Amino acid sequence: MIKKITNYKDLISRAEKIAVQKNIDLSSGEDLSIAIMNLISIEEHLFFTSQKTKNTKYLGLLDEIRKMRTELLKEIIKDYEGEVWCISKHLLAASMRVMEVGTKELKKGNKKKANDFFEKSYKLYSLFWGLNLDVIKTPKLQKASKENSTNSNTVFSKLGILVQKAIDCCKE
């Protein structure tokens, strides 16, 4: 029987145990997830370029990039059920896009608005890791979407703490 997670310390402890059990290098996983985000972005740009130029060579490149992205995503997403694969891909894509909107707002000098976008991007990114480290189960995602995002007990806030503590990109 799986112990119920009652606070963020339980969440972090469980994630760390899972990482050890599955022999996951979280810092490499973080680097890989960012690379996958960029591959998704490249796919989008190749699609739009093919449509704007009517040049099908870009679709061939898109297919090659998609194959690479799929292979790399398998490095992070080992086991999945239902549509977790697609959910994961879209969480990374959405996180990247929301982050880019935040950087554009920052460039305009809208720091408060930029920070709001950055927080949303990080929540999406944290949700990706929570889902793929099997820290949260799909029914909890539905519950989290109904909760107020300002509540410090939401799945998003707990996952943010998890990512902060468990994924250290400075580990070599």
CORSULMO-V55043 format. One line per field, one symbol per residue. ss: DSSP state (H for helix, E for strand, L for the rest). phi: phi as a letter, one per 30 degrees, with the letter a starting at -180 (. if undefined). psi: psi as a letter, one per 30 degrees, with the letter a starting at -180 (. if undefined). A space follows every 10 residues. Layout:
# CORSULMO-V55043
ss = ???
phi = ???
psi = ???
This chain:
# CORSULMO-V55043
ss = LLLLLLLHHH HHHHHHHHHH HLLLLHHHHH HHHHHHHHHH HHHHHHHHHH HHHLLLHHHH HHHHHHHHHH HHHHHHLLLL LLLHHHHHHH HHHHHHHHHH HHHHHHHLLL HHHHHHHHHH HHHHHHHHHH HHLLLLLHHH HHHHHHLLLL LLLLHHHHHH HHHHHHLLLL LL
phi = .ddddcaddd ddeddddddd dchccddddd edddddeddd ddeddddddd ddcicddddd dedddddded dddddccdba bhceededdd ddddeddddd ddddddddjd dddddddddd dddddddedd ddchdbceed dddddddddd ddcdedddde dededcccdd dc
psi = kkkkjflfee eeeeeeeeee eghkjeeeee eeeeeeeeee eeeeeeeeee eefgjfffee eeeeeeeeee eeeffejekl lbgeeeeeee eeeeeeeeee eeeeeeefgi eeeeeeeeee eeeeeeeeee efghelleef eeeefflkff kfgleeeeee eeeeefjjff k.
